[in-house]
Amino acid sequence: MICRNIYTLFMIVLMLTIFNGCESKKQPEQSIPEITLSKNVQSPKSNPSNIYASVEKQLENGPRVVGSKAHELTKGYFLSTLTLYANKVETQNFELVGYDNEKLALTNIIAKFNPTAKKRIFICGHWDSRPRSDQESDSKLQSLPVPGANDGASGCAVMLELARIMKDRSPEIGVDLIFLDGEDYGKSSDLTMFCLGSKYFAANVREYSPEFGILLDMVGDKEAQFLQEQNSLIFGGEIVNLVWDAAKNIGASTFVPEQGSSIYDDHIPLNQSGLKTVDIIDASLVGADVSVGRRHYWHTTHDTIDNISKETLGQVADVLLNVIYTIKFAK
Protein backbone atom coordinates (compact mmCIF):
# COMPACT_ATOMS: atom_id res chain seq x y z
CA MET A 1 0.00 0.00 0.00
CA ILE A 2 1.36 3.37 -1.07
CA CYS A 3 1.81 6.57 0.92
CA ARG A 4 0.23 9.95 0.20
CA ASN A 5 3.33 12.18 0.30
CA ILE A 6 3.67 12.45 -3.50
CA TYR A 7 0.00 12.36 -4.20
CA THR A 8 -1.03 15.99 -4.76
CA LEU A 9 0.75 16.42 -8.09
CA PHE A 10 -0.53 13.07 -9.31
CA MET A 11 -4.11 14.02 -8.49
CA ILE A 12 -3.83 17.36 -10.30
CA VAL A 13 -2.67 15.58 -13.45
CA LEU A 14 -5.29 12.86 -13.04
CA MET A 15 -8.18 15.26 -12.56
CA LEU A 16 -7.10 17.39 -15.52
CA THR A 17 -7.10 14.24 -17.63
CA ILE A 18 -10.56 13.27 -16.44
CA PHE A 19 -12.20 16.65 -16.78
CA ASN A 20 -10.61 17.46 -20.14
CA GLY A 21 -12.60 14.56 -21.55
CA CYS A 22 -9.73 12.36 -22.60
CA GLU A 23 -10.85 10.29 -25.58
CA SER A 24 -8.48 7.42 -24.88
CA LYS A 25 -9.99 3.96 -24.72
CA LYS A 26 -8.81 3.88 -21.12
CA GLN A 27 -11.66 6.13 -19.96
CA PRO A 28 -15.08 4.49 -20.25
CA GLU A 29 -17.86 6.79 -21.39
CA GLN A 30 -20.84 4.82 -20.16
CA SER A 31 -21.77 4.17 -16.57
CA ILE A 32 -22.57 0.70 -15.35
CA PRO A 33 -26.21 -0.40 -15.21
CA GLU A 34 -28.27 0.63 -12.21
CA ILE A 35 -27.70 -1.85 -9.43
CA THR A 36 -29.36 -2.64 -6.11
CA LEU A 37 -29.08 -5.14 -3.29
CA SER A 38 -31.99 -7.49 -2.77
CA LYS A 39 -33.54 -7.59 0.68
CA ASN A 40 -35.11 -10.99 -0.03
CA VAL A 41 -31.90 -13.01 -0.38
CA GLN A 42 -29.93 -14.31 2.57
CA SER A 43 -26.20 -14.07 1.89
CA PRO A 44 -23.88 -16.73 3.37
CA LYS A 45 -21.58 -16.00 6.29
CA SER A 46 -17.83 -16.41 6.38
CA ASN A 47 -15.79 -18.36 8.91
CA PRO A 48 -13.43 -15.74 10.42
CA SER A 49 -11.20 -18.45 11.89
CA ASN A 50 -10.56 -19.76 8.38
CA ILE A 51 -9.55 -16.30 7.21
CA TYR A 52 -7.24 -15.73 10.15
CA ALA A 53 -5.60 -19.12 9.57
CA SER A 54 -4.98 -18.14 5.97
CA VAL A 55 -3.18 -14.99 7.10
CA GLU A 56 -1.01 -17.19 9.34
CA LYS A 57 -0.35 -19.58 6.46
CA GLN A 58 0.91 -16.75 4.25
CA LEU A 59 3.24 -15.55 6.99
CA GLU A 60 4.76 -18.86 7.98
CA ASN A 61 7.43 -18.91 5.26
CA GLY A 62 8.47 -15.30 5.78
CA PRO A 63 7.83 -12.06 3.86
CA ARG A 64 6.54 -12.65 0.33
CA VAL A 65 9.11 -10.44 -1.35
CA VAL A 66 9.27 -10.82 -5.13
CA GLY A 67 12.01 -13.30 -6.00
CA SER A 68 12.18 -14.90 -2.55
CA LYS A 69 11.51 -18.50 -1.59
CA ALA A 70 8.54 -17.34 0.49
CA HIS A 71 7.11 -15.63 -2.60
CA GLU A 72 7.34 -18.86 -4.60
CA LEU A 73 5.90 -21.00 -1.80
CA THR A 74 2.98 -18.63 -1.32
CA LYS A 75 2.22 -18.67 -5.03
CA GLY A 76 2.02 -22.44 -4.80
CA TYR A 77 -0.31 -22.18 -1.82
CA PHE A 78 -2.68 -19.89 -3.70
CA LEU A 79 -2.66 -21.98 -6.86
CA SER A 80 -3.27 -25.27 -5.09
CA THR A 81 -6.04 -23.81 -2.93
CA LEU A 82 -7.79 -21.95 -5.73
CA THR A 83 -7.66 -24.99 -8.00
CA LEU A 84 -9.77 -26.83 -5.43
CA TYR A 85 -12.39 -24.09 -5.35
CA ALA A 86 -12.62 -22.18 -8.62
CA ASN A 87 -14.14 -23.17 -11.96
CA LYS A 88 -11.02 -21.91 -13.70
CA VAL A 89 -7.63 -20.61 -12.56
CA GLU A 90 -5.34 -18.59 -14.81
CA THR A 91 -1.94 -16.98 -14.28
CA GLN A 92 -0.25 -13.98 -15.82
CA ASN A 93 3.50 -14.52 -15.57
CA PHE A 94 5.62 -11.51 -16.48
CA GLU A 95 9.11 -10.15 -15.97
CA LEU A 96 10.29 -6.63 -15.28
CA VAL A 97 13.59 -4.97 -14.47
CA GLY A 98 13.70 -3.53 -10.97
CA TYR A 99 16.17 -1.38 -9.10
CA ASP A 100 19.87 -1.98 -9.80
CA ASN A 101 18.89 -4.15 -12.79
CA GLU A 102 17.18 -6.68 -10.55
CA LYS A 103 15.18 -9.19 -12.60
CA LEU A 104 11.66 -9.45 -11.24
CA ALA A 105 9.56 -12.54 -11.95
CA LEU A 106 5.95 -11.74 -11.08
CA THR A 107 2.64 -13.55 -11.28
CA ASN A 108 -0.96 -12.39 -11.20
CA ILE A 109 -3.41 -15.17 -10.34
CA ILE A 110 -7.04 -15.07 -11.55
CA ALA A 111 -9.66 -17.45 -10.18
CA LYS A 112 -13.01 -17.49 -12.03
CA PHE A 113 -16.39 -18.47 -10.66
CA ASN A 114 -19.46 -18.97 -12.87
CA PRO A 115 -17.27 -18.16 -15.89
CA THR A 116 -20.12 -18.15 -18.43
CA ALA A 117 -22.13 -15.46 -16.66
CA LYS A 118 -22.41 -12.24 -18.65
CA LYS A 119 -22.68 -10.02 -15.61
CA ARG A 120 -19.34 -10.14 -13.79
CA ILE A 121 -17.56 -8.36 -10.98
CA PHE A 122 -14.03 -8.80 -9.69
CA ILE A 123 -12.41 -8.61 -6.27
CA CYS A 124 -8.68 -8.07 -6.07
CA GLY A 125 -5.77 -7.50 -3.72
CA HIS A 126 -1.99 -7.73 -3.75
CA TRP A 127 -0.16 -10.77 -2.42
CA ASP A 128 3.45 -9.58 -2.32
CA SER A 129 5.28 -8.12 0.69
CA ARG A 130 7.25 -4.90 0.69
CA PRO A 131 11.01 -5.57 0.41
CA ARG A 132 12.00 -2.71 2.72
CA SER A 133 10.66 -1.33 6.02
CA ASP A 134 11.34 2.27 5.08
CA GLN A 135 8.96 3.71 7.69
CA GLU A 136 10.98 2.29 10.58
CA SER A 137 12.37 4.96 12.90
CA ASP A 138 15.46 2.82 13.43
CA SER A 139 17.58 3.09 10.28
CA LYS A 140 19.09 -0.34 10.98
CA LEU A 141 15.69 -1.92 10.38
CA GLN A 142 14.79 -0.06 7.20
CA SER A 143 16.42 -2.58 4.89
CA LEU A 144 14.41 -5.49 6.33
CA PRO A 145 11.31 -6.76 4.50
CA VAL A 146 7.81 -6.10 5.81
CA PRO A 147 6.03 -9.24 7.12
CA GLY A 148 2.82 -8.00 5.49
CA ALA A 149 0.20 -9.54 7.76
CA ASN A 150 -2.23 -6.71 7.10
CA ASP A 151 -0.64 -5.09 4.04
CA GLY A 152 -1.29 -7.90 1.62
CA ALA A 153 -2.08 -11.13 3.48
CA SER A 154 -5.36 -9.93 5.00
CA GLY A 155 -7.03 -9.17 1.68
CA CYS A 156 -5.81 -12.37 0.07
CA ALA A 157 -7.09 -14.40 3.03
CA VAL A 158 -10.53 -12.82 2.64
CA MET A 159 -10.53 -13.73 -1.06
CA LEU A 160 -9.64 -17.34 -0.32
CA GLU A 161 -12.60 -17.54 2.05
CA LEU A 162 -14.87 -16.13 -0.66
CA ALA A 163 -13.53 -18.82 -2.98
CA ARG A 164 -14.32 -21.57 -0.48
CA ILE A 165 -17.89 -20.35 -0.10
CA MET A 166 -18.50 -19.83 -3.82
CA LYS A 167 -17.42 -23.39 -4.52
CA ASP A 168 -20.29 -24.71 -2.41
CA ARG A 169 -22.82 -22.04 -3.40
CA SER A 170 -22.30 -20.80 -6.91
CA PRO A 171 -23.28 -17.12 -7.30
CA GLU A 172 -25.75 -16.06 -9.98
CA ILE A 173 -23.28 -13.48 -11.27
CA GLY A 174 -19.74 -14.15 -12.43
CA VAL A 175 -17.01 -13.38 -9.92
CA ASP A 176 -13.28 -13.17 -10.59
CA LEU A 177 -10.75 -13.11 -7.76
CA ILE A 178 -7.52 -11.45 -8.85
CA PHE A 179 -4.34 -11.81 -6.77
CA LEU A 180 -2.03 -9.02 -7.91
CA ASP A 181 1.74 -9.19 -7.59
CA GLY A 182 4.35 -6.46 -7.14
CA GLU A 183 2.14 -3.77 -5.62
CA ASP A 184 4.61 -2.83 -2.90
CA TYR A 185 7.96 -3.11 -4.69
CA GLY A 186 8.62 0.59 -5.29
CA LYS A 187 10.74 2.97 -3.28
CA SER A 188 9.01 5.92 -1.65
CA SER A 189 8.26 8.76 -4.10
CA ASP A 190 8.59 6.46 -7.12
CA LEU A 191 5.10 5.68 -8.39
CA THR A 192 6.46 3.99 -11.49
CA MET A 193 7.54 0.91 -9.53
CA PHE A 194 4.40 0.48 -7.44
CA CYS A 195 1.29 -1.45 -8.51
CA LEU A 196 3.23 -3.55 -11.01
CA GLY A 197 0.67 -6.34 -11.13
CA SER A 198 -2.35 -4.11 -11.62
CA LYS A 199 -0.54 -2.12 -14.30
CA TYR A 200 0.32 -5.32 -16.14
CA PHE A 201 -3.21 -6.69 -15.77
CA ALA A 202 -4.72 -3.45 -17.01
CA ALA A 203 -2.42 -3.32 -20.04
CA ASN A 204 -2.77 -6.96 -21.04
CA VAL A 205 -6.31 -8.05 -20.24
CA ARG A 206 -8.34 -8.68 -23.38
CA GLU A 207 -12.11 -8.63 -23.92
CA TYR A 208 -12.82 -8.23 -20.24
CA SER A 209 -15.80 -6.03 -19.36
CA PRO A 210 -16.78 -6.51 -15.72
CA GLU A 211 -19.42 -4.27 -14.22
CA PHE A 212 -17.00 -3.15 -11.51
CA GLY A 213 -14.24 -4.28 -9.18
CA ILE A 214 -13.48 -4.04 -5.47
CA LEU A 215 -9.91 -3.76 -4.19
CA LEU A 216 -8.96 -4.99 -0.72
CA ASP A 217 -5.95 -3.51 1.06
CA MET A 218 -5.12 -3.64 4.76
CA VAL A 219 -8.47 -5.08 5.81
CA GLY A 220 -7.62 -6.96 9.01
CA ASP A 221 -6.62 -4.58 11.80
CA LYS A 222 -8.16 -4.93 15.27
CA GLU A 223 -9.36 -1.32 15.23
CA ALA A 224 -9.96 -0.91 11.51
CA GLN A 225 -12.20 1.80 10.15
CA PHE A 226 -13.07 1.73 6.48
CA LEU A 227 -13.97 5.20 5.29
CA GLN A 228 -14.90 5.90 1.68
CA GLU A 229 -11.66 6.55 -0.18
CA GLN A 230 -11.79 9.73 -2.27
CA ASN A 231 -10.61 8.36 -5.61
CA SER A 232 -13.10 5.52 -5.31
CA LEU A 233 -15.85 8.11 -4.93
CA ILE A 234 -14.61 9.88 -8.07
CA PHE A 235 -14.35 6.77 -10.22
CA GLY A 236 -17.25 4.75 -8.82
CA GLY A 237 -19.29 6.58 -6.23
CA GLU A 238 -22.32 4.41 -6.92
CA ILE A 239 -20.27 1.30 -6.17
CA VAL A 240 -18.94 2.81 -2.96
CA ASN A 241 -22.53 3.46 -1.90
CA LEU A 242 -23.47 -0.11 -2.80
CA VAL A 243 -20.68 -1.60 -0.69
CA TRP A 244 -21.35 0.60 2.31
CA ASP A 245 -25.08 -0.17 1.99
CA ALA A 246 -24.20 -3.86 2.17
CA ALA A 247 -22.21 -3.14 5.31
CA LYS A 248 -25.21 -1.39 6.82
CA ASN A 249 -27.46 -4.28 5.85
CA ILE A 250 -25.39 -6.78 7.82
CA GLY A 251 -24.32 -4.46 10.66
CA ALA A 252 -20.61 -4.27 9.75
CA SER A 253 -19.54 -1.47 12.08
CA THR A 254 -16.01 -1.19 10.66
CA PHE A 255 -17.48 0.43 7.53
CA VAL A 256 -18.01 4.14 8.22
CA PRO A 257 -20.12 6.05 5.63
CA GLU A 258 -17.88 9.10 5.65
CA GLN A 259 -15.36 10.39 3.12
CA GLY A 260 -11.78 9.41 3.83
CA SER A 261 -8.45 10.37 2.33
CA SER A 262 -7.06 9.87 -1.19
CA ILE A 263 -4.81 6.87 -1.71
CA TYR A 264 -2.72 5.75 -4.68
CA ASP A 265 -3.32 2.01 -4.80
CA ASP A 266 -3.97 -0.75 -7.32
CA HIS A 267 -7.38 0.72 -8.13
CA ILE A 268 -5.78 3.72 -9.86
CA PRO A 269 -4.16 1.83 -12.79
CA LEU A 270 -7.29 -0.32 -13.07
CA ASN A 271 -9.57 2.70 -13.26
CA GLN A 272 -7.28 4.41 -15.75
CA SER A 273 -7.66 1.37 -18.00
CA GLY A 274 -11.45 1.55 -17.84
CA LEU A 275 -11.98 -1.12 -15.15
CA LYS A 276 -14.12 0.69 -12.60
CA THR A 277 -12.70 -0.21 -9.20
CA VAL A 278 -13.22 1.00 -5.64
CA ASP A 279 -10.88 0.50 -2.71
CA ILE A 280 -11.74 -0.90 0.72
CA ILE A 281 -8.78 0.23 2.79
CA ASP A 282 -7.97 1.15 6.39
CA ALA A 283 -6.32 4.32 5.12
CA SER A 284 -5.49 5.93 8.45
CA LEU A 285 -2.73 3.36 8.85
CA VAL A 286 -0.87 5.06 6.01
CA GLY A 287 1.74 7.42 7.35
CA ALA A 288 0.74 6.58 10.95
CA ASP A 289 -2.17 9.01 10.57
CA VAL A 290 -3.78 7.81 13.79
CA SER A 291 -3.29 8.41 17.53
CA VAL A 292 -3.21 4.72 18.52
CA GLY A 293 0.47 3.81 18.87
CA ARG A 294 -0.08 0.13 18.08
CA ARG A 295 -1.34 1.10 14.64
CA HIS A 296 1.92 2.79 13.62
CA TYR A 297 3.18 -0.27 11.76
CA TRP A 298 2.59 0.58 8.10
CA HIS A 299 5.68 -0.31 6.03
CA THR A 300 7.56 -1.49 9.13
CA THR A 301 8.66 -4.81 10.61
CA HIS A 302 5.67 -4.59 12.99
CA ASP A 303 3.06 -5.46 10.34
CA THR A 304 2.50 -8.80 12.07
CA ILE A 305 -0.29 -11.18 13.03
CA ASP A 306 -0.59 -9.48 16.43
CA ASN A 307 -2.46 -6.64 14.74
CA ILE A 308 -5.01 -8.85 12.99
CA SER A 309 -8.59 -9.42 14.15
CA LYS A 310 -10.83 -12.32 13.18
CA GLU A 311 -13.85 -10.06 13.64
CA THR A 312 -12.56 -7.44 11.20
CA LEU A 313 -11.67 -10.07 8.60
CA GLY A 314 -15.09 -11.63 8.98
CA GLN A 315 -16.90 -8.34 8.57
CA VAL A 316 -15.08 -7.55 5.33
CA ALA A 317 -15.77 -11.02 3.95
CA ASP A 318 -19.45 -10.85 4.92
CA VAL A 319 -19.89 -7.44 3.27
CA LEU A 320 -18.47 -8.84 0.05
CA LEU A 321 -20.64 -11.94 0.31
CA ASN A 322 -23.70 -9.73 0.72
CA VAL A 323 -22.76 -7.87 -2.46
CA ILE A 324 -22.04 -11.06 -4.40
CA TYR A 325 -25.22 -12.90 -3.44
CA THR A 326 -27.80 -10.09 -3.28
CA ILE A 327 -26.76 -7.82 -6.14
CA LYS A 328 -29.37 -7.12 -8.79
CA PHE A 329 -28.81 -5.41 -12.13
CA ALA A 330 -31.68 -3.37 -13.59
CA LYS A 331 -30.61 -4.13 -17.14
Wavefront OBJ file of the C-alpha trace (Angstrom):
o trace
v 0.000 0.000 0.000
v 1.360 3.368 -1.069
v 1.807 6.567 0.916
v 0.230 9.946 0.203
v 3.331 12.178 0.298
v 3.672 12.447 -3.497
v -0.003 12.362 -4.201
v -1.030 15.994 -4.764
v 0.745 16.424 -8.089
v -0.531 13.071 -9.307
v -4.113 14.020 -8.493
v -3.833 17.356 -10.299
v -2.673 15.580 -13.449
v -5.288 12.859 -13.045
v -8.176 15.265 -12.557
v -7.099 17.390 -15.518
v -7.102 14.244 -17.632
v -10.556 13.266 -16.437
v -12.199 16.650 -16.779
v -10.610 17.464 -20.136
v -12.601 14.562 -21.549
v -9.733 12.359 -22.601
v -10.853 10.289 -25.582
v -8.482 7.423 -24.880
v -9.994 3.962 -24.718
v -8.815 3.880 -21.122
v -11.661 6.130 -19.956
v -15.084 4.491 -20.253
v -17.856 6.793 -21.392
v -20.843 4.823 -20.164
v -21.770 4.173 -16.571
v -22.568 0.702 -15.349
v -26.210 -0.395 -15.210
v -28.275 0.626 -12.208
v -27.697 -1.854 -9.427
v -29.356 -2.641 -6.113
v -29.076 -5.136 -3.292
v -31.986 -7.491 -2.774
v -33.541 -7.590 0.684
v -35.106 -10.994 -0.026
v -31.905 -13.010 -0.379
v -29.926 -14.310 2.569
v -26.202 -14.074 1.895
v -23.881 -16.726 3.365
v -21.581 -15.997 6.289
v -17.829 -16.406 6.383
v -15.788 -18.355 8.914
v -13.428 -15.742 10.423
v -11.201 -18.453 11.886
v -10.562 -19.761 8.380
v -9.554 -16.296 7.208
v -7.235 -15.728 10.153
v -5.602 -19.117 9.574
v -4.976 -18.143 5.965
v -3.176 -14.993 7.097
v -1.014 -17.187 9.337
v -0.350 -19.582 6.455
v 0.906 -16.752 4.245
v 3.244 -15.547 6.987
v 4.763 -18.857 7.979
v 7.429 -18.908 5.256
v 8.466 -15.301 5.784
v 7.831 -12.060 3.859
v 6.539 -12.652 0.329
v 9.115 -10.435 -1.349
v 9.271 -10.822 -5.135
v 12.009 -13.301 -5.999
v 12.180 -14.895 -2.553
v 11.514 -18.503 -1.586
v 8.540 -17.336 0.485
v 7.109 -15.627 -2.595
v 7.343 -18.857 -4.598
v 5.897 -20.999 -1.801
v 2.978 -18.629 -1.318
v 2.217 -18.674 -5.028
v 2.020 -22.443 -4.803
v -0.311 -22.181 -1.818
v -2.676 -19.887 -3.698
v -2.657 -21.978 -6.862
v -3.267 -25.270 -5.086
v -6.043 -23.811 -2.934
v -7.794 -21.949 -5.727
v -7.655 -24.990 -8.001
v -9.767 -26.827 -5.425
v -12.391 -24.086 -5.346
v -12.619 -22.177 -8.622
v -14.137 -23.171 -11.955
v -11.019 -21.909 -13.696
v -7.628 -20.610 -12.557
v -5.338 -18.588 -14.807
v -1.942 -16.980 -14.284
v -0.245 -13.982 -15.822
v 3.499 -14.515 -15.572
v 5.618 -11.511 -16.481
v 9.110 -10.154 -15.969
v 10.292 -6.629 -15.280
v 13.590 -4.971 -14.473
v 13.703 -3.525 -10.970
v 16.174 -1.382 -9.098
v 19.873 -1.985 -9.801
v 18.891 -4.148 -12.792
v 17.178 -6.679 -10.546
v 15.181 -9.189 -12.595
v 11.657 -9.446 -11.239
v 9.561 -12.540 -11.952
v 5.947 -11.742 -11.083
v 2.635 -13.555 -11.278
v -0.963 -12.389 -11.199
v -3.412 -15.170 -10.339
v -7.038 -15.065 -11.553
v -9.665 -17.447 -10.182
v -13.007 -17.486 -12.026
v -16.387 -18.472 -10.663
v -19.464 -18.968 -12.869
v -17.272 -18.159 -15.888
v -20.124 -18.152 -18.435
v -22.131 -15.455 -16.660
v -22.410 -12.242 -18.654
v -22.683 -10.019 -15.607
v -19.341 -10.136 -13.787
v -17.562 -8.363 -10.980
v -14.031 -8.799 -9.690
v -12.413 -8.611 -6.275
v -8.677 -8.067 -6.067
v -5.769 -7.502 -3.723
v -1.986 -7.729 -3.748
v -0.163 -10.771 -2.418
v 3.450 -9.580 -2.324
v 5.277 -8.125 0.689
v 7.252 -4.896 0.691
v 11.015 -5.570 0.413
v 11.996 -2.708 2.716
v 10.658 -1.325 6.020
v 11.337 2.265 5.085
v 8.964 3.710 7.691
v 10.981 2.287 10.584
v 12.372 4.963 12.898
v 15.461 2.817 13.432
v 17.577 3.087 10.285
v 19.095 -0.335 10.981
v 15.695 -1.925 10.376
v 14.789 -0.061 7.202
v 16.419 -2.585 4.889
v 14.414 -5.488 6.334
v 11.315 -6.762 4.503
v 7.805 -6.102 5.809
v 6.026 -9.242 7.120
v 2.818 -7.997 5.489
v 0.195 -9.543 7.759
v -2.233 -6.713 7.096
v -0.635 -5.091 4.043
v -1.292 -7.902 1.625
v -2.082 -11.125 3.479
v -5.360 -9.927 5.002
v -7.034 -9.166 1.677
v -5.813 -12.374 0.073
v -7.089 -14.397 3.035
v -10.532 -12.824 2.640
v -10.535 -13.729 -1.064
v -9.635 -17.340 -0.317
v -12.603 -17.545 2.049
v -14.867 -16.135 -0.661
v -13.529 -18.822 -2.984
v -14.324 -21.569 -0.483
v -17.895 -20.354 -0.096
v -18.500 -19.826 -3.822
v -17.424 -23.394 -4.524
v -20.291 -24.707 -2.409
v -22.817 -22.040 -3.397
v -22.296 -20.800 -6.913
v -23.279 -17.124 -7.300
v -25.748 -16.055 -9.980
v -23.275 -13.477 -11.269
v -19.737 -14.147 -12.432
v -17.011 -13.383 -9.924
v -13.279 -13.165 -10.586
v -10.753 -13.113 -7.758
v -7.516 -11.445 -8.849
v -4.345 -11.811 -6.772
v -2.028 -9.022 -7.907
v 1.742 -9.190 -7.592
v 4.346 -6.465 -7.140
v 2.140 -3.767 -5.620
v 4.606 -2.834 -2.900
v 7.958 -3.107 -4.690
v 8.620 0.588 -5.286
v 10.738 2.966 -3.276
v 9.005 5.924 -1.646
v 8.257 8.759 -4.097
v 8.587 6.464 -7.120
v 5.097 5.676 -8.388
v 6.457 3.988 -11.495
v 7.541 0.913 -9.531
v 4.399 0.481 -7.441
v 1.289 -1.447 -8.505
v 3.233 -3.549 -11.010
v 0.671 -6.343 -11.132
v -2.348 -4.106 -11.615
v -0.538 -2.124 -14.300
v 0.318 -5.322 -16.141
v -3.205 -6.692 -15.770
v -4.725 -3.446 -17.006
v -2.417 -3.322 -20.036
v -2.767 -6.959 -21.039
v -6.309 -8.050 -20.244
v -8.338 -8.679 -23.375
v -12.106 -8.629 -23.925
v -12.821 -8.228 -20.240
v -15.797 -6.027 -19.359
v -16.778 -6.510 -15.718
v -19.423 -4.272 -14.219
v -16.996 -3.147 -11.509
v -14.240 -4.280 -9.184
v -13.482 -4.035 -5.468
v -9.915 -3.758 -4.191
v -8.959 -4.987 -0.715
v -5.948 -3.513 1.062
v -5.121 -3.638 4.761
v -8.475 -5.077 5.814
v -7.618 -6.964 9.012
v -6.622 -4.584 11.801
v -8.161 -4.933 15.270
v -9.362 -1.318 15.225
v -9.960 -0.908 11.508
v -12.204 1.800 10.147
v -13.070 1.727 6.477
v -13.971 5.200 5.291
v -14.898 5.904 1.684
v -11.657 6.546 -0.181
v -11.787 9.734 -2.271
v -10.607 8.356 -5.610
v -13.101 5.515 -5.308
v -15.846 8.114 -4.929
v -14.605 9.877 -8.067
v -14.350 6.769 -10.223
v -17.249 4.753 -8.823
v -19.292 6.584 -6.231
v -22.320 4.410 -6.919
v -20.274 1.296 -6.170
v -18.936 2.812 -2.960
v -22.530 3.459 -1.895
v -23.472 -0.107 -2.796
v -20.677 -1.602 -0.692
v -21.352 0.597 2.311
v -25.081 -0.169 1.987
v -24.204 -3.855 2.167
v -22.210 -3.143 5.309
v -25.207 -1.389 6.823
v -27.463 -4.280 5.853
v -25.385 -6.776 7.822
v -24.320 -4.462 10.659
v -20.613 -4.274 9.752
v -19.543 -1.467 12.077
v -16.012 -1.195 10.660
v -17.477 0.431 7.528
v -18.013 4.135 8.216
v -20.121 6.047 5.632
v -17.883 9.103 5.647
v -15.363 10.394 3.118
v -11.784 9.406 3.827
v -8.448 10.368 2.333
v -7.062 9.866 -1.191
v -4.815 6.865 -1.711
v -2.721 5.752 -4.675
v -3.322 2.013 -4.803
v -3.971 -0.754 -7.318
v -7.380 0.723 -8.130
v -5.778 3.725 -9.859
v -4.164 1.827 -12.791
v -7.290 -0.320 -13.072
v -9.573 2.704 -13.255
v -7.281 4.409 -15.749
v -7.659 1.375 -17.999
v -11.453 1.554 -17.838
v -11.976 -1.115 -15.153
v -14.125 0.692 -12.603
v -12.699 -0.213 -9.199
v -13.221 1.000 -5.641
v -10.879 0.505 -2.706
v -11.736 -0.902 0.720
v -8.781 0.234 2.795
v -7.972 1.154 6.386
v -6.324 4.320 5.115
v -5.487 5.935 8.447
v -2.730 3.355 8.848
v -0.873 5.057 6.013
v 1.740 7.420 7.350
v 0.735 6.584 10.949
v -2.171 9.011 10.568
v -3.778 7.810 13.795
v -3.289 8.406 17.526
v -3.207 4.723 18.516
v 0.471 3.808 18.866
v -0.079 0.129 18.075
v -1.336 1.102 14.639
v 1.924 2.795 13.622
v 3.176 -0.273 11.761
v 2.587 0.580 8.102
v 5.683 -0.311 6.030
v 7.556 -1.491 9.130
v 8.656 -4.810 10.612
v 5.666 -4.594 12.989
v 3.061 -5.461 10.337
v 2.505 -8.802 12.072
v -0.291 -11.185 13.026
v -0.590 -9.483 16.432
v -2.464 -6.638 14.735
v -5.006 -8.855 12.990
v -8.587 -9.423 14.145
v -10.831 -12.319 13.183
v -13.848 -10.063 13.644
v -12.565 -7.441 11.199
v -11.666 -10.065 8.600
v -15.094 -11.633 8.975
v -16.904 -8.336 8.570
v -15.076 -7.549 5.334
v -15.774 -11.022 3.948
v -19.452 -10.845 4.921
v -19.891 -7.442 3.267
v -18.472 -8.835 0.047
v -20.644 -11.944 0.314
v -23.698 -9.728 0.718
v -22.759 -7.865 -2.459
v -22.045 -11.063 -4.395
v -25.220 -12.900 -3.439
v -27.799 -10.095 -3.279
v -26.760 -7.825 -6.139
v -29.372 -7.123 -8.790
v -28.810 -5.407 -12.128
v -31.679 -3.372 -13.591
v -30.613 -4.129 -17.145
l 1 2 3 4 5 6 7 8 9 10 11 12 13 14 15 16 17 18 19 20 21 22 23 24 25 26 27 28 29 30 31 32 33 34 35 36 37 38 39 40 41 42 43 44 45 46 47 48 49 50 51 52 53 54 55 56 57 58 59 60 61 62 63 64 65 66 67 68 69 70 71 72 73 74 75 76 77 78 79 80 81 82 83 84 85 86 87 88 89 90 91 92 93 94 95 96 97 98 99 100 101 102 103 104 105 106 107 108 109 110 111 112 113 114 115 116 117 118 119 120 121 122 123 124 125 126 127 128 129 130 131 132 133 134 135 136 137 138 139 140 141 142 143 144 145 146 147 148 149 150 151 152 153 154 155 156 157 158 159 160 161 162 163 164 165 166 167 168 169 170 171 172 173 174 175 176 177 178 179 180 181 182 183 184 185 186 187 188 189 190 191 192 193 194 195 196 197 198 199 200 201 202 203 204 205 206 207 208 209 210 211 212 213 214 215 216 217 218 219 220 221 222 223 224 225 226 227 228 229 230 231 232 233 234 235 236 237 238 239 240 241 242 243 244 245 246 247 248 249 250 251 252 253 254 255 256 257 258 259 260 261 262 263 264 265 266 267 268 269 270 271 272 273 274 275 276 277 278 279 280 281 282 283 284 285 286 287 288 289 290 291 292 293 294 295 296 297 298 299 300 301 302 303 304 305 306 307 308 309 310 311 312 313 314 315 316 317 318 319 320 321 322 323 324 325 326 327 328 329 330 331
